[in-house]
Structure formats: C-alpha cells, structure tokens
Amino acid sequence: MEPTLAVTPSVSEHDGSTPSRKQPRIIGMLGPAFVAAIAYVDPGNVAANVTAGAKYGFLLLWVLVAANAMAVLVQYLSAKLALVSGRSLSELLGLRMGTHGRRAFWAQAAIGAIATDVAEVIGGAIALHLLFGLPLVWGGVLTGVVSMVILAIQNRRGPRHFEFVIMAMLAIIALGFTCGLLFVDASPSAVLGGLVPRFENSETLLLAAGMLGATVMPHAIYLHSALARDRHGQPEKGPALRRLLKATKWDVGIALVIAGSVNIALLVLAGAALYGQSGTDTIEGAHSAIVAALGPAVGVIFAVGLLASGLASTSVGSAAGAEIMQGLLKVKVPLLARRCVTLAPALVLLALGAEPTHALIISQVVLSFCIPFALIPLVRLTSDRDVMGEYRNNLLVRTAGWLTTAVIAALNVALIVLTFTGL
C-alpha cells in the first residue's frame, strides 16, 4: 500500500469551551516539524557544509544562519496553510489547476523528489561503505530497503509512530555531526567573524547558493503541510486553532534550531579541523581527514550520523513524493513500485561509477530549479483571504515571505548559472 498520511483526530480540534475536554499540552502537539526538519540535515547538507568549511573556513557561516531563518518562516507557513484550510499545499494546487497544469506542475515536483532521493540514497551508500566497506551499489540497495521499512511504520502505525522514529534518527544525526566539536579548537572570534555577510570570489557565491539550495528543500514544504493536516486535522476556528498555531511555532522553532545547529556544527568542524587540507572536497575525503585529525572514534560517529541522515531523509523524501502525486494527480502508487522507481536513478549512477559527492552536488542544482515552484504558491495561498480568512499573512509576514522567495530564487539562479558556466 501507498504510504498515505491518514488523518488522525486530535483533541486539539475542540475549542476548549467544554470543561470536560482537557486541553492538550503544547509538547504533545510537537512532531510534524521534526519530520520536515530531516530535509535540512540530509547528505546534501553534509556535502555542501563540509566543502564550504574545508575550503573557506568560517567565511560562509552567515549563509547557514540566514538560510535557517528563512526555513523557519517557510515551514511555519506550510503548516499554517494546512491547519487553517484543512488541505495540504499540493491538494490546494491540484484544486486550482487544470489537467495540463497539474501534470506539468507534478512533473517538476517529481523531478525534485527524485533528485532528493538520489542525494539521500547516495549519502546512505557512502555511510555504509565508510562503516562496513560495503560496495556503493549494495549500500544504495540496503538504504532503499531500510527506508521501505520505515515507511511501512508510517503506513501501518500512523503518523505519530513515524514521527517518533524520525525524531530518534534526528537525535542520532545531531550526535553524529556535533560530537566532533568536542575535539577541535575553534577560535570564538573567528567563528563570530563568519557571521559577517560577504563573499570572497565566484566560488564562494556558488557554495553559498548550494548551501541555501541544500537547506530550503521543496519536498519539505509540500510534506510539512500534509503532516500538519494528518496530525491535527482542521481544528475549529477560534481558541483551538490559535493554540495549535502557537504550538506549531514552537514545533518549527525547536526542530529547525536543532537542524540549523547541526549544519553550523558541520561547517565549524570542517573549518576548524579540515581548513586548507587537500582532498576534502568529497565526503569520503573529509571523513578520512576527520579520522586523521580527530581519531577513528570520531570518524565512526560521523559516519553513523551520515547513515542516519541518509535513511531518515530518503524515507521522508519518499513520503513527500507520495503526497505530491496524490495531491496533484489524485493517484496512489503501491509502496514497492514507488520505492523501486525513485531508487533506480541513484543505483544507476552508483553502478556507472559516478563520483558520489559530485552527484550529490548536481542533485542540489536540480532541487534549486524546483524551489520557487513551491515557495511562490505557498506565499500566495497563505496571503489569500479566501483561503486563510482572518489568518492570512499580515503585511510584515507577506513582505518577509516575498523577500525570502526573491533571495532564494536569485541565489538559485546564480547556482545554476555558475554551475554550468564554470565560473
């Protein structure tokens, strides 16, 4: 069966006016944003952040801080859209487009979902190779199989159990990618200097665009609205909805602070331990340098974090692909068939001997093309009074939303141009 995101009733759907109904604690409403946050710590992030730190130290730290702030806004708007309207982003788009428009929009979103899966499966394969010496192709197959098991948990046990599994993996990722900081000596003044926005050359602009493209992920935007819808349904307008929106702000804030901290830790670790070293422009090379500089134990923990990142993110990406297809085309595809189709491109690349880290970077270029297609309708719909009523974005949020969209679109155009012109 397809990993559908079945709506589960929540006590938060009540307005709290009945004394016998106990109001849920905000901590019990957390979860959907933690699943979406996995997209922000996937292997594409590892490749981009480690490369940036190894080549330019802390120079581009400000990019991660800015990208994370943008991500908080984007993910909150995604969840808010579903909570107020009762529909996911892809569902609302499907209702507003004609047949040809829906198919075309689905095609670009599906390409983005496949590109996401390529990065995540390759990341899992690299991790299994680093840990156990497993050939990359077989590592990719194993990553795909394990992701099916994780998706089956969602399909059989519901979204809450899926959230718990993904949150556990997020904890492993955070540990794997941050523990190395205990063994490096990073100058606080140098780290703080990285918060000053600046570029050094065209390559730093390319890296910044890649870091941003690896941070704000289109499939996470589509999926988060579905996760919020499935967990909470459509609460009644009034106190219940306002309380849920408040809880969602905490959910998004906590989840993305964790994800952002992991990304910052990766760049600081690379900047402190790998800066100026040759051969660190691939994940395998960076891992070898980490082992040489910090010891094999830190190298193993880093590889475990990478493995958890690949397994969790490919599961989340597959769920996003299912939601996009269902919302836009009203089509459900069996889990096994979908997993085989989305797994195939990554396995073909690995079988052909493509350099894994380079394939990861190219996948981020493809994702960059897809980001505006998710962001523009998200900001428009959450600013539409017919859709959101009194909960539509105010002027400040609308301005921040369109500015975020413009910055992300401009940097991703730069990423595509610089990548293919070789500047």
Kinemage of the C-alpha trace (Angstrom):
@kinemage 1
@onewidth
@group {chain A} dominant
@subgroup {mainchain}
@vectorlist {calphas} color= white
{ca met a 1} P 0.000 0.000 0.000
{ca glu a 2} L 0.999 3.605 -0.611
{ca pro a 3} L 2.392 5.394 2.458
{ca thr a 4} L -0.629 7.646 2.748
{ca leu a 5} L -0.817 10.174 5.515
{ca ala a 6} L -4.126 9.291 7.137
{ca val a 7} L -5.907 11.983 9.108
{ca thr a 8} L -5.957 11.175 12.791
{ca pro a 9} L -8.323 13.004 15.121
{ca ser a 10} L -6.740 15.256 17.696
{ca val a 11} L -8.180 16.681 20.848
{ca ser a 12} L -6.821 19.998 19.596
{ca glu a 13} L -9.777 20.095 17.196
{ca his a 14} L -12.022 21.190 20.060
{ca asp a 15} L -12.315 24.807 21.000
{ca gly a 16} L -11.758 24.182 24.668
{ca ser a 17} L -15.141 25.569 25.696
{ca thr a 18} L -16.301 22.285 27.212
{ca pro a 19} L -14.819 21.817 30.682
{ca ser a 20} L -14.739 18.031 30.334
{ca arg a 21} L -12.320 18.323 27.436
{ca lys a 22} L -8.794 18.621 28.735
{ca gln a 23} L -6.624 20.937 26.702
{ca pro a 24} L -3.579 19.106 25.296
{ca arg a 25} L -0.180 20.313 26.388
{ca ile a 26} L 1.819 22.079 23.718
{ca ile a 27} L 4.571 19.463 23.976
{ca gly a 28} L 2.058 16.850 22.871
{ca met a 29} L 1.380 18.803 19.693
{ca leu a 30} L 5.015 18.781 18.587
{ca gly a 31} L 6.275 16.410 15.922
{ca pro a 32} L 5.432 17.288 12.290
{ca ala a 33} L 8.184 19.914 12.026
{ca phe a 34} L 10.763 17.415 13.303
{ca val a 35} L 9.950 15.148 10.370
{ca ala a 36} L 10.215 18.046 7.913
{ca ala a 37} L 13.494 19.124 9.578
{ca ile a 38} L 15.165 15.926 8.376
{ca ala a 39} L 15.294 17.551 4.932
{ca tyr a 40} L 17.590 20.184 6.437
{ca val a 41} L 20.205 17.685 7.647
{ca asp a 42} L 20.337 15.325 4.674
{ca pro a 43} L 23.548 14.186 2.900
{ca gly a 44} L 23.311 17.157 0.523
{ca asn a 45} L 23.767 19.455 3.509
{ca val a 46} L 26.729 17.413 4.683
{ca ala a 47} L 28.448 17.715 1.302
{ca ala a 48} L 27.779 21.457 0.972
{ca asn a 49} L 28.685 22.446 4.535
{ca val a 50} L 31.803 20.315 4.850
{ca thr a 51} L 33.073 21.554 1.479
{ca ala a 52} L 32.444 25.177 2.454
{ca gly a 53} L 34.210 24.789 5.805
{ca ala a 54} L 37.180 22.875 4.425
{ca lys a 55} L 37.789 25.364 1.613
{ca tyr a 56} L 36.926 28.695 3.234
{ca gly a 57} L 36.852 28.148 6.968
{ca phe a 58} L 34.061 30.066 8.685
{ca leu a 59} L 33.566 32.560 5.837
{ca leu a 60} L 30.089 31.313 4.867
{ca leu a 61} L 28.700 30.673 8.334
{ca trp a 62} L 26.349 33.623 7.860
{ca val a 63} L 24.711 31.810 4.933
{ca leu a 64} L 23.588 28.988 7.217
{ca val a 65} L 22.182 31.406 9.788
{ca ala a 66} L 20.246 33.307 7.116
{ca ala a 67} L 19.052 30.105 5.435
{ca asn a 68} L 17.807 28.702 8.724
{ca ala a 69} L 15.861 31.899 9.470
{ca met a 70} L 14.240 31.645 6.036
{ca ala a 71} L 13.456 27.984 6.631
{ca val a 72} L 11.656 28.759 9.903
{ca leu a 73} L 9.324 31.159 8.088
{ca val a 74} L 8.759 28.823 5.140
{ca gln a 75} L 7.993 25.747 7.238
{ca tyr a 76} L 5.668 27.644 9.558
{ca leu a 77} L 3.694 28.953 6.577
{ca ser a 78} L 3.446 25.420 5.191
{ca ala a 79} L 1.975 24.058 8.423
{ca lys a 80} L -0.246 27.114 8.920
{ca leu a 81} L -1.735 26.667 5.450
{ca ala a 82} L -2.890 23.145 6.274
{ca leu a 83} L -4.165 23.929 9.769
{ca val a 84} L -6.322 26.815 8.580
{ca ser a 85} L -7.522 25.382 5.249
{ca gly a 86} L -7.601 21.681 6.136
{ca arg a 87} L -5.698 20.849 2.938
{ca ser a 88} L -2.059 20.361 2.020
{ca leu a 89} L -0.222 22.630 -0.413
{ca ser a 90} L -0.319 20.054 -3.202
{ca glu a 91} L -4.058 19.486 -2.662
{ca leu a 92} L -4.820 23.200 -2.913
{ca leu a 93} L -2.726 23.490 -6.062
{ca gly a 94} L -4.497 20.463 -7.541
{ca leu a 95} L -7.880 22.101 -6.940
{ca arg a 96} L -6.823 25.335 -8.670
{ca met a 97} L -5.142 23.948 -11.785
{ca gly a 98} L -6.444 22.410 -14.950
{ca thr a 99} L -5.427 18.931 -16.046
{ca his a 100} L -2.422 20.011 -18.092
{ca gly a 101} L -1.256 22.446 -15.421
{ca arg a 102} L -1.484 19.799 -12.704
{ca arg a 103} L 0.523 17.330 -14.779
{ca ala a 104} L 3.207 19.851 -15.627
{ca phe a 105} L 3.474 21.008 -12.036
{ca trp a 106} L 3.642 17.421 -10.815
{ca ala a 107} L 6.404 16.646 -13.344
{ca gln a 108} L 8.755 19.314 -11.985
{ca ala a 109} L 7.895 18.371 -8.389
{ca ala a 110} L 8.515 14.700 -9.157
{ca ile a 111} L 11.895 15.537 -10.692
{ca gly a 112} L 12.745 17.382 -7.489
{ca ala a 113} L 11.644 14.401 -5.380
{ca ile a 114} L 13.809 12.057 -7.453
{ca ala a 115} L 16.793 14.421 -7.162
{ca thr a 116} L 16.258 14.444 -3.412
{ca asp a 117} L 16.220 10.660 -3.326
{ca val a 118} L 19.423 10.495 -5.361
{ca ala a 119} L 21.253 12.605 -2.773
{ca glu a 120} L 19.862 10.701 0.183
{ca val a 121} L 20.390 7.183 -1.152
{ca ile a 122} L 23.931 8.039 -2.225
{ca gly a 123} L 24.584 9.503 1.212
{ca gly a 124} L 23.395 6.300 2.872
{ca ala a 125} L 25.518 4.232 0.490
{ca ile a 126} L 28.626 6.293 1.293
{ca ala a 127} L 28.000 5.853 5.017
{ca leu a 128} L 27.655 2.069 4.705
{ca his a 129} L 30.853 1.999 2.658
{ca leu a 130} L 32.714 4.014 5.286
{ca leu a 131} L 31.411 1.878 8.155
{ca phe a 132} L 31.494 -1.613 6.667
{ca gly a 133} L 33.287 -1.385 3.329
{ca leu a 134} L 30.055 -2.253 1.529
{ca pro a 135} L 30.137 -1.562 -2.230
{ca leu a 136} L 28.256 1.624 -3.044
{ca val a 137} L 25.619 -0.077 -5.200
{ca trp a 138} L 24.726 -2.589 -2.486
{ca gly a 139} L 24.795 0.191 0.072
{ca gly a 140} L 22.242 2.056 -2.042
{ca val a 141} L 20.037 -1.029 -2.252
{ca leu a 142} L 20.200 -1.552 1.518
{ca thr a 143} L 19.389 2.114 2.126
{ca gly a 144} L 16.319 1.758 -0.073
{ca val a 145} L 15.168 -1.411 1.674
{ca val a 146} L 15.508 0.070 5.154
{ca ser a 147} L 13.621 3.184 4.049
{ca met a 148} L 10.747 0.938 2.980
{ca val a 149} L 10.634 -0.500 6.493
{ca ile a 150} L 10.471 3.000 7.945
{ca leu a 151} L 7.699 3.954 5.529
{ca ala a 152} L 5.797 0.796 6.452
{ca ile a 153} L 5.748 2.032 10.059
{ca gln a 154} L 4.020 5.173 8.862
{ca asn a 155} L 1.635 3.204 6.685
{ca arg a 156} L 0.631 0.686 9.364
{ca arg a 157} L 1.060 2.504 12.676
{ca gly a 158} L 0.144 6.059 11.722
{ca pro a 159} L 1.932 9.421 11.678
{ca arg a 160} L 2.727 9.565 15.401
{ca his a 161} L 4.856 6.401 15.358
{ca phe a 162} L 6.548 7.635 12.177
{ca glu a 163} L 7.355 10.909 13.937
{ca phe a 164} L 8.939 9.061 16.859
{ca val a 165} L 11.170 7.014 14.527
{ca ile a 166} L 12.282 10.090 12.593
{ca met a 167} L 12.859 12.107 15.792
{ca ala a 168} L 15.092 9.304 17.104
{ca met a 169} L 17.078 9.421 13.876
{ca leu a 170} L 17.336 13.203 14.144
{ca ala a 171} L 18.887 12.738 17.588
{ca ile a 172} L 21.440 10.287 16.119
{ca ile a 173} L 22.222 12.727 13.300
{ca ala a 174} L 22.716 15.576 15.761
{ca leu a 175} L 25.064 13.469 17.896
{ca gly a 176} L 26.992 12.150 14.911
{ca phe a 177} L 27.626 15.554 13.379
{ca thr a 178} L 28.255 17.607 16.515
{ca cys a 179} L 30.379 15.380 18.749
{ca gly a 180} L 33.488 16.218 16.731
{ca leu a 181} L 33.296 19.782 18.052
{ca leu a 182} L 34.451 18.448 21.426
{ca phe a 183} L 37.824 17.623 19.887
{ca val a 184} L 38.577 20.773 17.892
{ca asp a 185} L 39.840 24.170 18.952
{ca ala a 186} L 37.760 26.722 17.076
{ca ser a 187} L 38.571 30.350 17.812
{ca pro a 188} L 35.370 32.069 19.034
{ca ser a 189} L 36.384 35.341 17.372
{ca ala a 190} L 36.995 33.588 14.057
{ca val a 191} L 33.647 31.802 14.264
{ca leu a 192} L 31.831 35.054 15.065
{ca gly a 193} L 33.631 36.666 12.134
{ca gly a 194} L 31.825 34.222 9.874
{ca leu a 195} L 28.526 35.935 10.733
{ca val a 196} L 29.516 38.983 8.662
{ca pro a 197} L 27.873 38.649 5.200
{ca arg a 198} L 30.493 38.618 2.451
{ca phe a 199} L 31.865 36.611 -0.469
{ca glu a 200} L 35.474 36.074 -1.452
{ca asn a 201} L 35.098 35.041 -5.101
{ca ser a 202} L 32.670 33.445 -7.540
{ca glu a 203} L 33.232 30.013 -5.995
{ca thr a 204} L 32.063 31.232 -2.591
{ca leu a 205} L 28.893 32.540 -4.257
{ca leu a 206} L 28.430 29.119 -5.842
{ca leu a 207} L 28.960 27.404 -2.495
{ca ala a 208} L 26.552 29.799 -0.771
{ca ala a 209} L 23.863 29.061 -3.346
{ca gly a 210} L 24.483 25.336 -2.932
{ca met a 211} L 24.256 25.618 0.859
{ca leu a 212} L 20.981 27.507 0.547
{ca gly a 213} L 19.661 25.028 -2.006
{ca ala a 214} L 20.539 22.180 0.333
{ca thr a 215} L 18.773 23.934 3.223
{ca val a 216} L 15.414 25.125 1.885
{ca met a 217} L 14.036 21.956 0.268
{ca pro a 218} L 10.885 21.937 -1.895
{ca his a 219} L 9.730 18.477 -0.825
{ca ala a 220} L 9.804 19.548 2.842
{ca ile a 221} L 7.434 22.411 2.011
{ca tyr a 222} L 4.895 20.075 0.413
{ca leu a 223} L 5.265 17.397 3.069
{ca his a 224} L 5.023 19.606 6.144
{ca ser a 225} L 1.563 20.832 5.177
{ca ala a 226} L 0.437 17.204 4.793
{ca leu a 227} L 1.995 16.192 8.098
{ca ala a 228} L 0.222 19.024 9.929
{ca arg a 229} L -3.064 18.151 8.236
{ca asp a 230} L -2.796 14.480 9.106
{ca arg a 231} L -1.781 15.000 12.708
{ca his a 232} L -4.245 17.721 13.651
{ca gly a 233} L -6.993 17.677 11.029
{ca gln a 234} L -8.735 21.049 10.650
{ca pro a 235} L -9.404 22.467 14.117
{ca glu a 236} L -12.345 24.757 14.692
{ca lys a 237} L -11.605 28.433 14.245
{ca gly a 238} L -11.071 30.245 17.493
{ca pro a 239} L -9.108 29.296 20.635
{ca ala a 240} L -8.301 25.775 19.442
{ca leu a 241} L -6.765 26.962 16.192
{ca arg a 242} L -4.887 29.825 17.828
{ca arg a 243} L -3.437 27.407 20.397
{ca leu a 244} L -2.428 24.986 17.663
{ca leu a 245} L -0.764 27.723 15.627
{ca lys a 246} L 1.168 28.736 18.749
{ca ala a 247} L 2.260 25.121 19.255
{ca thr a 248} L 3.276 24.970 15.594
{ca lys a 249} L 5.552 27.963 16.064
{ca trp a 250} L 7.283 26.111 18.892
{ca asp a 251} L 7.402 22.919 16.812
{ca val a 252} L 9.037 24.659 13.856
{ca gly a 253} L 11.316 26.769 16.019
{ca ile a 254} L 12.710 23.900 18.090
{ca ala a 255} L 13.066 21.499 15.154
{ca leu a 256} L 14.864 23.973 12.919
{ca val a 257} L 17.092 25.282 15.709
{ca ile a 258} L 18.282 21.689 16.088
{ca ala a 259} L 18.713 21.242 12.335
{ca gly a 260} L 20.413 24.614 11.973
{ca ser a 261} L 22.778 23.837 14.857
{ca val a 262} L 23.757 20.582 13.162
{ca asn a 263} L 24.564 22.398 9.914
{ca ile a 264} L 26.554 25.055 11.736
{ca ala a 265} L 28.422 22.325 13.626
{ca leu a 266} L 29.346 20.633 10.344
{ca leu a 267} L 30.775 23.844 8.899
{ca val a 268} L 32.623 24.759 12.119
{ca leu a 269} L 34.030 21.232 12.409
{ca ala a 270} L 35.288 21.345 8.822
{ca gly a 271} L 36.572 24.900 9.222
{ca ala a 272} L 38.486 24.057 12.399
{ca ala a 273} L 39.791 20.587 11.535
{ca leu a 274} L 39.981 20.452 7.716
{ca tyr a 275} L 40.614 24.046 6.564
{ca gly a 276} L 43.317 24.243 3.922
{ca gln a 277} L 43.736 20.492 3.577
{ca ser a 278} L 43.655 18.916 0.134
{ca gly a 279} L 41.329 16.061 -0.779
{ca thr a 280} L 38.490 17.201 1.459
{ca asp a 281} L 36.114 18.149 -1.375
{ca thr a 282} L 34.359 14.768 -1.135
{ca ile a 283} L 32.566 13.194 1.817
{ca glu a 284} L 34.979 10.246 1.773
{ca gly a 285} L 37.963 12.600 1.725
{ca ala a 286} L 36.517 14.688 4.525
{ca his a 287} L 35.870 11.536 6.566
{ca ser a 288} L 39.474 10.407 6.089
{ca ala a 289} L 40.722 13.819 7.170
{ca ile a 290} L 38.455 13.761 10.231
{ca val a 291} L 39.815 10.333 11.194
{ca ala a 292} L 43.397 11.554 10.740
{ca ala a 293} L 42.812 14.765 12.688
{ca leu a 294} L 40.406 13.637 15.419
{ca gly a 295} L 40.750 9.873 15.609
{ca pro a 296} L 38.823 6.830 14.323
{ca ala a 297} L 36.115 7.037 17.009
{ca val a 298} L 35.007 10.473 15.820
{ca gly a 299} L 35.137 9.180 12.247
{ca val a 300} L 32.822 6.293 13.116
{ca ile a 301} L 30.345 8.569 14.898
{ca phe a 302} L 30.380 10.922 11.895
{ca ala a 303} L 29.656 8.006 9.533
{ca val a 304} L 26.818 6.799 11.789
{ca gly a 305} L 25.318 10.299 11.649
{ca leu a 306} L 25.618 10.244 7.854
{ca leu a 307} L 23.902 6.837 7.717
{ca ala a 308} L 21.010 8.024 9.883
{ca ser a 309} L 20.773 11.127 7.700
{ca gly a 310} L 20.523 9.070 4.520
{ca leu a 311} L 17.987 6.583 5.916
{ca ala a 312} L 15.716 9.177 7.519
{ca ser a 313} L 15.834 11.671 4.667
{ca thr a 314} L 15.119 9.138 1.927
{ca ser a 315} L 12.101 7.921 3.909
{ca val a 316} L 10.831 11.471 4.333
{ca gly a 317} L 11.506 12.208 0.665
{ca ser a 318} L 9.501 9.167 -0.429
{ca ala a 319} L 6.575 10.222 1.759
{ca ala a 320} L 6.764 13.685 0.174
{ca gly a 321} L 6.706 12.197 -3.307
{ca ala a 322} L 3.585 10.192 -2.436
{ca glu a 323} L 1.856 13.298 -1.075
{ca ile a 324} L 2.728 15.366 -4.149
{ca met a 325} L 1.350 12.720 -6.527
{ca gln a 326} L -1.799 12.193 -4.500
{ca gly a 327} L -2.490 15.908 -4.118
{ca leu a 328} L -1.867 16.910 -7.724
{ca leu a 329} L -2.875 13.824 -9.704
{ca lys a 330} L -5.201 12.027 -7.259
{ca val a 331} L -3.155 8.896 -7.915
{ca lys a 332} L -1.826 6.355 -5.424
{ca val a 333} L 1.066 4.073 -6.320
{ca pro a 334} L 1.941 0.951 -4.288
{ca leu a 335} L 4.829 1.478 -1.896
{ca leu a 336} L 7.119 -1.124 -3.508
{ca ala a 337} L 6.579 0.243 -7.006
{ca arg a 338} L 7.226 3.826 -5.933
{ca arg a 339} L 10.324 2.894 -3.967
{ca cys a 340} L 11.781 0.990 -6.935
{ca val a 341} L 11.124 3.870 -9.349
{ca thr a 342} L 12.671 6.555 -7.124
{ca leu a 343} L 15.566 4.305 -6.101
{ca ala a 344} L 16.570 3.403 -9.649
{ca pro a 345} L 18.312 6.689 -10.671
{ca ala a 346} L 20.613 6.639 -7.627
{ca leu a 347} L 21.533 2.985 -8.196
{ca val a 348} L 22.217 3.621 -11.888
{ca leu a 349} L 24.549 6.499 -11.022
{ca leu a 350} L 26.393 4.376 -8.470
{ca ala a 351} L 26.628 1.423 -10.875
{ca leu a 352} L 28.061 3.679 -13.600
{ca gly a 353} L 30.786 4.800 -11.213
{ca ala a 354} L 29.665 8.418 -10.854
{ca glu a 355} L 31.615 10.305 -8.187
{ca pro a 356} L 29.164 10.261 -5.260
{ca thr a 357} L 29.813 13.723 -3.841
{ca his a 358} L 29.619 15.285 -7.317
{ca ala a 359} L 26.292 13.529 -7.861
{ca leu a 360} L 25.099 14.980 -4.548
{ca ile a 361} L 26.018 18.494 -5.668
{ca ile a 362} L 24.291 18.103 -9.044
{ca ser a 363} L 21.156 16.919 -7.251
{ca gln a 364} L 21.138 20.211 -5.329
{ca val a 365} L 21.242 22.103 -8.628
{ca val a 366} L 18.134 20.235 -9.784
{ca leu a 367} L 16.407 20.991 -6.480
{ca ser a 368} L 17.298 24.660 -6.868
{ca phe a 369} L 15.175 24.816 -10.009
{ca cys a 370} L 12.176 23.390 -8.135
{ca ile a 371} L 12.248 25.602 -5.022
{ca pro a 372} L 10.418 28.668 -6.477
{ca phe a 373} L 7.588 26.422 -7.723
{ca ala a 374} L 6.831 25.533 -4.104
{ca leu a 375} L 7.607 28.885 -2.461
{ca ile a 376} L 5.628 31.213 -4.719
{ca pro a 377} L 2.274 29.413 -4.359
{ca leu a 378} L 2.890 28.927 -0.624
{ca val a 379} L 3.265 32.664 -0.003
{ca arg a 380} L 0.363 33.476 -2.327
{ca leu a 381} L -2.027 30.981 -0.726
{ca thr a 382} L -1.176 31.934 2.857
{ca ser a 383} L -1.752 35.581 1.910
{ca asp a 384} L -5.115 34.859 0.247
{ca arg a 385} L -8.130 35.935 2.307
{ca asp a 386} L -10.384 33.433 0.508
{ca val a 387} L -8.154 30.568 1.689
{ca met a 388} L -6.997 31.812 5.089
{ca gly a 389} L -9.694 34.254 6.194
{ca glu a 390} L -8.616 36.237 9.238
{ca tyr a 391} L -5.462 34.112 9.488
{ca arg a 392} L -3.985 35.368 6.216
{ca asn a 393} L -0.442 36.693 6.391
{ca asn a 394} L -0.149 40.234 7.685
{ca leu a 395} L 1.894 42.841 5.837
{ca leu a 396} L 5.109 42.043 7.728
{ca val a 397} L 4.858 38.294 7.043
{ca arg a 398} L 3.893 38.874 3.397
{ca thr a 399} L 6.899 41.138 2.949
{ca ala a 400} L 9.233 38.636 4.636
{ca gly a 401} L 7.748 35.802 2.580
{ca trp a 402} L 8.210 37.528 -0.769
{ca leu a 403} L 11.680 38.773 0.183
{ca thr a 404} L 12.672 35.239 1.182
{ca thr a 405} L 11.305 33.915 -2.104
{ca ala a 406} L 13.197 36.550 -4.100
{ca val a 407} L 16.501 35.899 -2.321
{ca ile a 408} L 16.222 32.131 -2.672
{ca ala a 409} L 15.217 32.377 -6.345
{ca ala a 410} L 18.090 34.785 -7.115
{ca leu a 411} L 20.698 32.642 -5.387
{ca asn a 412} L 19.439 29.509 -7.061
{ca val a 413} L 19.579 31.165 -10.470
{ca ala a 414} L 23.183 32.065 -9.597
{ca leu a 415} L 23.813 28.445 -8.596
{ca ile a 416} L 22.526 27.128 -11.908
{ca val a 417} L 24.390 29.716 -13.989
{ca leu a 418} L 27.693 29.337 -12.140
{ca thr a 419} L 27.488 25.549 -12.187
{ca phe a 420} L 27.019 25.303 -15.935
{ca thr a 421} L 29.317 28.161 -16.946
{ca gly a 422} L 32.142 27.006 -14.691
{ca leu a 423} L 32.758 30.496 -13.307
